[in-house]
Amino acid sequence: MTSERTGYLSRNVTEAVLAVPGVACLRPGLRSLLHTAGARPPAAREPGAPGSAVRITFDSRGSVAGLQIDVVIRAQQQAARTARAVRAAAAEAAAVAPAAVRVTVTGIV
């Protein structure tokens, strides 16, 4: 997929997720960071690329096949409820089924 489309979609999903009550920020987990440690410096990564907090995969037709989102949640919020709200917001922003969205809570602040 074009990096322009990926960037646009990633920004839309990011804005939708950050608007969910209880989300402190987006932050990739340790596994994502280690997976891409030797690839490129973090500042040079495009939105939606491996190692970022919003990762997008496309199927062979160019449709969004899946979203992986890494979030940090505020301590006063229930993590499971907030993760479900993040999944719904991301699915709506990307126009995909909620089942295609995977949310990982990488921290609580």
Contact map, one row per residue, 1 for C-alpha under 8 A:
1110110000000000000000000000000000000000000000000000000001000100000000000000000000000000000000000000000000000
1111110000000000000000000000000000000000000000000000000000000000000000000000000000000000000000000000000000000
1111111000000000000000000000000000000000000001000000000000000000000000000000000000000000000000000000000000000
0111111100000000000000000000000000000000000000000000000000000000000000000000000000000000000000000000000000000
1111111110000000000000000000000000000000000000000000000000000000000000000000000000000000000000000000000000000
1111111111000000000000000000000000000000000000110000000100000000000000000000000000000000000000000000000000000
0011111111100000000000000000000000000000000001110000000000000000000000000000000000000000000000000000000000000
0001111111110000000000000000000000000000000000000000000000000000000000000000000000000000000000000000000000000
0000111111111000000000000000000000000000000000000000000000000000000000000000000000000000000011000000000000000
0000011111111100000000000000000000000000000000110000011100000000000000000000000000000000000000000000000000000
0000001111111110000000000000000000000000000000100000000000000000000000000000000000000000000000000000000000000
0000000111111111000000000000000000000000000000000000000000000000000000000000000000000000000011000000000000000
0000000011111111100000000000000000000000000000000000010000000000000000000000000000000000110011000000000000000
0000000001111111110000000100000000000000000000000000010000000000000000000000000000000000010000000000000000000
0000000000111111111000000000000000000000000000000000000000000000000000000000000000000000000000000000000000000
0000000000011111111100000000000000000000000000000000000000000000000000000000000000000000110010000000000000000
0000000000001111111100100000000000000000000000000000000000000000000000000000000000000100110000000000000000000
0000000000000111111110111100000000000000000000000000000000000000000000000000000000000000000000000000000000000
0000000000000011111110100000000000000000000000000000000000000000000000000000000000000000000000000000000000000
0000000000000001111111100000000000000000000000000000000000000000000000000000000001001100100000000000000000000
0000000000000000011111100000000000000000000000000000000000000000000000000000000001000000000000000000000000000
0000000000000000000111110000000000000000000000000000000000000000000000001101100001000000000000000000000000000
0000000000000000111111111100000000000000000000000000000000000000000000111100000001000000000000000000000000000
0000000000000000010001111100000000000000000000000000000000000000000000111100000000000000000000000000000000001
0000000000000000010000111110000000000000000000000000000000000000000000111000000000000000000000000000000000000
0000000000000100010000111111000000000000000000000000110000000000000011110000000000000000000000000000000000000
0000000000000000000000001111100000000000000000000001100000000000000001110000000000000000000000000000000001000
0000000000000000000000000111110110000000000000000011110000000000000011100000000000000000000000000000000001000
0000000000000000000000000011111110000000000000000000100000000000000001000000000000000000000000000000000001000
0000000000000000000000000001111111000000000000000000000000000000000000000000000000000000000000000000000000000
0000000000000000000000000000111111100000000000000000000000000000000000000000000000000000000000000000000000000
0000000000000000000000000001111111110000000000000111000000000000000000000000000000000000000000000000000000000
0000000000000000000000000001111111111000000000000010000000000000000000000000000000000000000000000000000000000
0000000000000000000000000000011111111000000000000000000000000000000000000000000000000000000000000000000000000
0000000000000000000000000000001111111100000000000110000000000000000000000000000000000000000000000000000000000
0000000000000000000000000000000111111111000000000110000000000000000000000000000000000000000000000000000000000
0000000000000000000000000000000011111111100000000000000000000000000000000000000000000000000000000000000000000
0000000000000000000000000000000000111111000000000000000000000000000000000000000000000000000000000000000000000
0000000000000000000000000000000000011111100000000000000000000000000000000000000000000000000000000000000000000
0000000000000000000000000000000000011111110110000000000000000000000000000000000000000000000000000000000000000
0000000000000000000000000000000000001011111110000000000000000000000000000000000000000000000000000000000000000
0000000000000000000000000000000000000001111110000010000000000000000000000000000000000000000000000000000000000
0000000000000000000000000000000000000000111110000000000000000000000000000000000000000000000000000000000000000
0000000000000000000000000000000000000001111111000000000000000000000000000000000000000000000000000000000000000
0000000000000000000000000000000000000001111111101011000000000000000000000000000000000000000000000000000000000
0010001000000000000000000000000000000000000111111001000000000000000000000000000000000000000000000000000000000
0000011001100000000000000000000000000000000011111001011000000000000000000000000000000000000000000000000000000
0000011001000000000000000000000000000000000001111101111100000000000000000000000000000000000000000000000000000
0000000000000000000000000000000000000000000011111111011100000000000000000000000000000000000000000000000000000
0000000000000000000000000000000100110000000000011111001000000000000000000000000000000000000000000000000000000
0000000000000000000000000001000110110000010010001111101000000000000000000000000000000000000000000000000000000
0000000000000000000000000011000100000000000011111111111000000000000000000000000000000000000000000000000000000
0000000000000000000000000111100000000000000000010011111000000000000111100000000000000000000000000000000000000
0000000001001100000000000101000000000000000000111001111100000000001111000000000000000000000000000000000000000
0000000001000000000000000000000000000000000000111111111110000000001110000000000000000000000000000000000000000
0000010001000000000000000000000000000000000000011000011111000001111100000000000000000000000000000000000000000
0000000000000000000000000000000000000000000000000000001111100001111000000000000000000000000000000000000000000
1000000000000000000000000000000000000000000000000000000111111111110000000000000000000000000000000000000000000
0000000000000000000000000000000000000000000000000000000011111111100000000000000000000000000000000000000000000
0000000000000000000000000000000000000000000000000000000001111110000000000000000000000000000000000000000000000
0000000000000000000000000000000000000000000000000000000001111110000000000000000000000000000000000000000000000
1000000000000000000000000000000000000000000000000000000001111111000000000000000000000000000000000000000000000
0000000000000000000000000000000000000000000000000000000001111111100000000000000000000000000000000000000000000
0000000000000000000000000000000000000000000000000000000111100111111000000000000000000000000001010000000000000
0000000000000000000000000000000000000000000000000000000111100011111000000000000000000000000000000001000000000
0000000000000000000000000000000000000000000000000000000111000001111100000000000000000000000000000001110000000
0000000000000000000000000000000000000000000000000000011110000001111110000000000000000000000000000001110000000
0000000000000000000000000000000000000000000000000000111100000000011111000000000000000000000000000000111100000
0000000000000000000000000101000000000000000000000000111000000000001111100000000000000000000000000000111100000
0000000000000000000000000111100000000000000000000000110000000000000111110000000000000000000000000000001111000
0000000000000000000000111111000000000000000000000000100000000000000011111000000000000000000000000000001111100
0000000000000000000000111110000000000000000000000000000000000000000001111100000000000000000000000000000011111
0000000000000000000001111000000000000000000000000000000000000000000000111110101001000000000000000000000010111
0000000000000000000001110000000000000000000000000000000000000000000000011111100000000000000000000000000000011
0000000000000000000000000000000000000000000000000000000000000000000000001111110000000000000000000000000000011
0000000000000000000001000000000000000000000000000000000000000000000000000111110000000000000000000000000000000
0000000000000000000001000000000000000000000000000000000000000000000000001111111011000000000000000000000000000
0000000000000000000000000000000000000000000000000000000000000000000000000011111111000000000000000000000000000
0000000000000000000000000000000000000000000000000000000000000000000000001000111111100000000000000000000010000
0000000000000000000000000000000000000000000000000000000000000000000000000000011111110000000000000000000000000
0000000000000000000000000000000000000000000000000000000000000000000000000000111111111000000000000000000000000
0000000000000000000111100000000000000000000000000000000000000000000000001000111111111100000000000000000000000
0000000000000000000000000000000000000000000000000000000000000000000000000000001111111110000000000000001110000
0000000000000000000000000000000000000000000000000000000000000000000000000000000111111111000000000000000000000
0000000000000000000100000000000000000000000000000000000000000000000000000000000011111111100000000000000000000
0000000000000000100100000000000000000000000000000000000000000000000000000000000001111111110000000000001000000
0000000000000000000000000000000000000000000000000000000000000000000000000000000000111111111000000100111000000
0000000000000000000000000000000000000000000000000000000000000000000000000000000000011111111100000100000000000
0000000000001001100100000000000000000000000000000000000000000000000000000000000000001111111110000000000000000
0000000000001101100000000000000000000000000000000000000000000000000000000000000000000111111111000100100000000
0000000000000000000000000000000000000000000000000000000000000000000000000000000000000011111111111101100000000
0000000000000000000000000000000000000000000000000000000000000000000000000000000000000001111111111000000000000
0000000010011001000000000000000000000000000000000000000000000000000000000000000000000000111111100000000000000
0000000010011000000000000000000000000000000000000000000000000001000000000000000000000000011111110000000000000
0000000000000000000000000000000000000000000000000000000000000000000000000000000000000000001111111000000000000
0000000000000000000000000000000000000000000000000000000000000001000000000000000000000000001101111101000000000
0000000000000000000000000000000000000000000000000000000000000000000000000000000000000000001100111111100000000
0000000000000000000000000000000000000000000000000000000000000000000000000000000000000011011000011111100000000
0000000000000000000000000000000000000000000000000000000000000000000000000000000000000000000000001111110000000
0000000000000000000000000000000000000000000000000000000000000000111000000000000000000000001000011111110000000
0000000000000000000000000000000000000000000000000000000000000000011110000000000000000010011000001111111000000
0000000000000000000000000000000000000000000000000000000000000000011110000000000000000010000000000011111100000
0000000000000000000000000000000000000000000000000000000000000000000111100000000000100110000000000000111110000
0000000000000000000000000000000000000000000000000000000000000000000111100000000000100000000000000000011111000
0000000000000000000000000000000000000000000000000000000000000000000001111000001000100000000000000000001111110
0000000000000000000000000011100000000000000000000000000000000000000001110000000000000000000000000000000111110
0000000000000000000000000000000000000000000000000000000000000000000000111000000000000000000000000000000011111
0000000000000000000000000000000000000000000000000000000000000000000000011110000000000000000000000000000011111
0000000000000000000000010000000000000000000000000000000000000000000000011110000000000000000000000000000000111
